[in-house]
Amino acid sequence: MSTSLANWKGAPAPSAQRLEGRFIVLEKLDPARHGDDLWRALTGPGADPKLWDYLPYGPFLERSAFNDWLSNHAANSDPYFFSVVDKASGEVQGILSLMSIVPAQGRIEIGHVTFGAPMQRSPKSTEAVYLLAKEAFAMGYRRLEWKCNNDNARSRTAAERLGFSFEGVFRQHMVVKGRNRDTAWYSILDSEWPAVNAGFERWLSEENLSAAGQIKSLVECRG
């Protein structure tokens, strides 16, 4: 598809320090303020044993290595990391980032998604991705990406549920932790975002919430 972009001027680099939703707040990663909670959420008792399987780092057995990992993340502008703060408890329960940031082309990715057990299969995890996606398109990005190991069924299912379209698999794309990684690619385009955004808003709305959780699925709300 060839489309004239004669007036395209690019998008700015991410700079948000705080993004607030209904269930969570995203705060720019600050190891001094967020480190203790993240250590408990990601490595403590009850932590998801599969959390680190497809990530290029972890699991962490020593706090010093974990601290170095957080500090390295916080110092980078790409990836640009946020901590996820549960509004009900004030606890920091996960991190994720905007990454592979190419402002001149209007391309950006959500990645390094690392959610503790209290966030998984909850509105908090969905809202965290939604807030970053909303911010990306509000900044003027044309393309939002999601990439994962093709063997990572949980991440692939999440991408499709969240409204990303599957584009294909890059075979032998990377070597991670001494193993081959075929990478599955997904995207949402700016032209697709209004419908995807409306689905998120319906799913997160008070009208869609019951004592047992969301009444309609995210796919139903988007459809």
N, C-alpha and C positions, 0 to 999 in steps of 0.2 A: 504494500500500500504506500503510495507516494502522496504526501500531504505537504503543502507549502507551509513553511515555518519562517517566513521572511521576517516576522516581528519577534521571533523567539530570542530572549535575552538571558536565558538560563535561570537557575533558582539559587537562593542563598544557601549557605551551609547551615546545618542545624545549630541553634543557639539557645533553645528553650531550657529553662532551669526547673520548671514545674508545669505539669499538665494534670488537671484535676478532673476526675470522673465521678460517677455515682458511688462506686464501691471502693475505688483505689485512687491514689495519687501517685503520679510518676515524678520522682525528684532526680535531678542530675546526681549520678553516683558520687557519694562522699564516703570514703572508707572510714573516716573518723566517726561519722555519725551513724553509718549503716552497717559497719563491719560486724559488730556483735550479733545483731539480729540475723544477718545473712549467714554467719557461721553456724548458728543454731538451725536455721531453716534449711540450709543446703547440705549440712554435714552431720547434724545432731541426731539423736534418737528419733526414729520415725521418718527419717529422710528417705526419699525415693531411691531404692537401690539401683534403678536403671537410669537415674538422672544423667550420669556422665558417659553413658555407653557410646553416644555418637558425637560428643563434644571433643574438641581437640586438646582438652586439658582435663585435669581431675581424674579420679576423686582425690581429695586432699585429706591427708592423715595428720598433717601438722598445721597449726594455726599460722606459723610464720610463712609457710608457702602460700597459704590462702590469702594472707594479708598482701603479699607481694603480687599475687594475681589480681586482687582488687585494685591495688595502687597502680598497676600497669594499665588496667582498664580505665581508671579515672583520669589518667594523664593523657589519654588519646583523644583526638577529635574525630577519628575514624578507625574503629567503631566509636560511636558517641553513646555512652552508656547511661541508662536510667535504673534506679532502684524502684521497686514496686512496694508502696506503703499501703497496708490495709487500713481503711478509714475507721473501721469499727474498733480495732485494737491498737492502732498506731504502730504495729509491728511491720518491719521490712521483711517481705516474704519471697522476693525473687528479684532478678535483674533481666534486662534485655537491652537491645541496642538498635540504633540506626547505623548502617554500615554500607560499605561499597558505595560511598557517596560520590556521585559525579555531577556536581551542580551544572556544569556547562551542557550536559546532555539531558538533565532532568531525570536522572536515574538514581534510585536509592533502595536499600534493602532493609528488612527487619530480620535480625538474626541474634545469635548468642542467647537464645531464649532459655533461661535457667530458672525455673519456678519450683519453689519448695512445695511439699505435699499439701499444705493448706490452700494453695492456689489452684492446684490441678483439678480439672473437671468442675470448675466453679466460675461464676460470672466474673471474678477478678481477673482470671487469665485472659478471657475474651476481651474484657474492657481494656486491659493493658495493651494488647495488640491494636485494638480499635483506636485508642488515643494516639499511638504512634502513627498509624496509617492516616488518621485525620490530620495530624500535624504535617505529615509529609505532603499531602495534597494541598493543604492550606498554604504551604510555602511555595507551591507552584511546580512541584515535581510531576513529571509526565508518566512515570513508570515506577511502581513499587514491586520489589521482588521478594521472593521467599525461596530459599534453597536448602536442601537437606540431603543427607545420605539416602540413596534410593532404597536401602534396606531398613530405613527408619520409618516403620509403618505408622507410628504415632504422629510423627511430624507431617507425613504426607496426608494423613486423614485430617489433621488440624488445618493444613493449608487449604484443602478443598472446602472444609466446613466454614472457614473464615472468608471464603469468597475469592480465593486466588485460583486462577486458571492454570492448569498443567500445560507446560510447553514442550517437555521432552527430557531426555536423560543424557547428560554428558558422561560418556563411558570413560573409565580410568582417568577421572578428572583430578583426583588428589590421592595422596598417601597420608593417612591419618592413624596415628598410634600403631604404625607398622602394618596397616591393612589398606587394601585398595578401597577407594570410595568412588562409586558411580554417583553422580550428583543429579538429583531431580530438580528441575527449575519450574517455578510458578511465578505468576505476575498478576497485578491489577493495574489497568491503565486508567489515566485520568478520565477518559470518556465512560469508563465502567463504574467509577467511584460513586457517582450519585446514587445509583441503585444499591450498591454494596453498603454505602453509608446509611441509607434509609433502613436497610435490613438490620444493621447493628443497632440503630436507634430504637426500632420497634422491639427488638429482642431485649434490650437493656431497660426498656420503659417500665414504669410502675404497673401499667395495665397488663404487662406480660408476666408479672411476678405473682406467684402463689406461695403458700407455706411450704409446698413441696419443691419449689424452684420455678424456672421459666415454664410458661404454659405451652408456648409454641417453640419449636426448634429454630435455630438461626437460619437454617435453609428455608424453612417455611416462612419466616419473616421476610427473608430476601425475595422469595418467590411471589 
